[in-house]
Amino acid sequence: MSAGAAFGAERPAGPISELTQDSEWKIDDRYHPINGSGGGELLAKWENGVLVGKRQSKNGVEEISFRLAPGGEMLTESIETGANVITLIWRRQ
């Protein structure tokens, strides 16, 4: 993504809850400690053009992936926690 690019999210149907989570991703395929309330460790790496993050904490394992569509007009974010999967579609505005 280029600096200054704006993306908007399509809101899924159903109740919405807000969660803000900041973490620094070191993309080197190694686990690094996460500072803050959640704690745990975070691994980030590229897999065939997809940025993948795996977070291990006392609450279990969460995998997050980011796929940028050709042309850069759409970003798909997928968050998998156990059997639950959330997919967010971000479109450039």
C-alpha positions in Angstrom: 0.0 0.0 0.0 1.2 3.5 -0.7 1.5 6.1 2.0 -1.7 8.1 2.4 -4.0 5.5 0.9 -7.5 5.6 2.3 -9.5 2.4 2.7 -13.1 2.1 3.8 -14.7 -1.1 5.3 -18.0 -2.6 4.4 -19.9 -3.2 7.6 -21.2 -6.8 8.1 -24.8 -7.4 9.1 -25.5 -7.9 12.8 -24.2 -6.4 16.0 -20.9 -4.5 15.8 -18.4 -4.2 18.6 -15.3 -2.1 18.5 -11.9 -3.4 19.3 -8.6 -1.4 18.9 -5.4 -3.3 19.1 -2.0 -1.9 18.4 1.0 -4.1 17.8 4.3 -3.7 15.9 4.8 -6.4 13.3 8.4 -7.5 12.7 8.1 -9.5 9.5 10.9 -12.0 10.0 9.0 -15.3 10.6 9.9 -15.4 14.3 7.9 -14.9 17.4 8.3 -11.6 19.3 6.8 -10.6 22.7 3.7 -8.4 22.6 3.7 -5.6 25.2 0.4 -4.5 26.7 -2.6 -5.9 28.3 -3.1 -9.0 26.1 0.5 -10.1 26.2 1.6 -13.2 24.3 3.8 -13.5 21.2 3.4 -12.4 17.5 4.9 -13.9 14.4 4.6 -12.1 11.1 5.7 -13.4 7.6 5.0 -13.2 3.9 3.4 -16.3 2.4 3.0 -16.1 -1.4 2.2 -12.4 -1.4 -0.1 -12.6 1.7 1.0 -11.0 4.9 0.3 -13.4 7.8 0.4 -12.7 11.5 0.0 -15.4 14.2 -0.6 -14.3 17.8 -0.3 -16.7 20.7 -1.7 -15.6 24.0 -3.3 -17.0 27.1 -6.6 -16.9 25.1 -5.3 -19.1 22.4 -4.0 -18.6 18.8 -5.3 -16.0 16.4 -4.2 -15.8 12.7 -4.6 -12.7 10.7 -4.0 -12.4 7.0 -3.9 -9.4 4.6 -4.4 -9.9 0.8 -4.1 -6.9 -1.5 -6.0 -7.4 -4.8 -4.3 -6.7 -8.1 -4.4 -3.0 -8.8 -4.4 -2.2 -5.1 -8.1 -1.2 -5.0 -9.2 -3.8 -2.4 -7.6 -5.3 0.7 -9.1 -8.4 2.3 -8.4 -8.9 6.0 -9.1 -12.4 7.5 -9.1 -13.0 11.3 -9.3 -16.6 12.4 -9.6 -17.6 16.1 -10.3 -21.3 16.6 -13.4 -22.1 14.5 -14.4 -18.4 14.2 -13.4 -16.5 11.0 -14.1 -12.8 10.4 -13.4 -11.4 6.9 -13.2 -7.6 6.3 -13.2 -6.1 2.8 -11.5 -2.7 2.6 -12.0 -0.7 -0.6 -9.9 2.3 -1.7 -11.9 5.5 -1.6 
